[in-house]
Amino acid sequence: MRVIIIEEQHQVRLAVQDEGEGIPKEALPFIFDRFFRVNKARSRKDGGMGLGLAIVRQIVEAHGGTIKVESDMGKGTTFWITLPRMLV
């Protein structure tokens, strides 16, 4: 896993990258939906409830940011979080 932080004048961008199996393109529009699981065969016991990314999206948006995902099957996934930069 790799984490990248890019500071810009008015925002901060955070990328979280992995080199896992990737997410199928047909699943990408739904991965931030509550209770969505890419692998329908997995149970709650071994695959979670499908709430993690929905919660992350809510937190990011509550702070005025956005979250996006890019994924290539067999190469991995990158989540991009953009937040407004807080000036003190």
N, C-alpha and C positions, 0 to 999 in steps of 0.2 A: 504494500500500500504506500502511496505517496501523497503528501499534502503540500499544496502550493498556496502561498498567500501573495496577492498582488495589491499593493497600496496605490491608489490613484488619488487625484485631487479631491474628488467628492464621494468616492466609494472605495470599498475594500472587496476584493473578489477572492474567494476561497475555492480551491479545487481539491477534491478528494478522488484519487484515481486508484483503481486496482487492475490487476492483470488476470482476473477471474474468467469465467466462462462467458460473461456478457449477458445481456438481457435481449430477448427477441424483439425485433422492431414492432411487432403487433402488440406487445405488452407495454411499450414505453408510454403511450398516452394514459395508461391507467395506474402506473406504479405509485402515484401519490394519493390514490383513492383509498379510503378506509376499507380495511378487510380484504384488499386485493393481494393475491399471492400469484407470482409467476408460475410456480409449480403447483398445480391444483392437487397433485397426488400427495403432497406433504400434509401431515396433520398439524394441529396446533402444538402438539407435543414436540415435534421436531422441526417445525417451520415457522413458529411464531404466529401471531394473530393477524398480521398484515396491517399493523397500526404505526409502526416505526416511521416510515417515510411520510405518512399523513401528519404525524405529530411534528416532524421536522419542518414540513412545509408551513404549518400553522405558526410555529415559532419564528421562522424566517420572515413570513409575511407580517406578523405582529410587530416586527422591528423595521418594517418598511423595505424589506428586501425581496429578492426573487430567488428561486431555485430551479435549475434546469438539469437535464441529464443527457448524456451522449453515451452510446454503447455500441460496440462492434462484437458480434458473436465470435468467440474464440480469442478475442484480444483484450477484453475488459470494459470497464465502465468508468465514466467520469461524471461526478456531480459537481455542478458549479453553483455556488451561493454568492450572491451579490448583495451587499449591505451598504446603506449610506454611511459615510465616514462621519463620525461624531467629532466635532471640533470643540476642544475645551478651552 
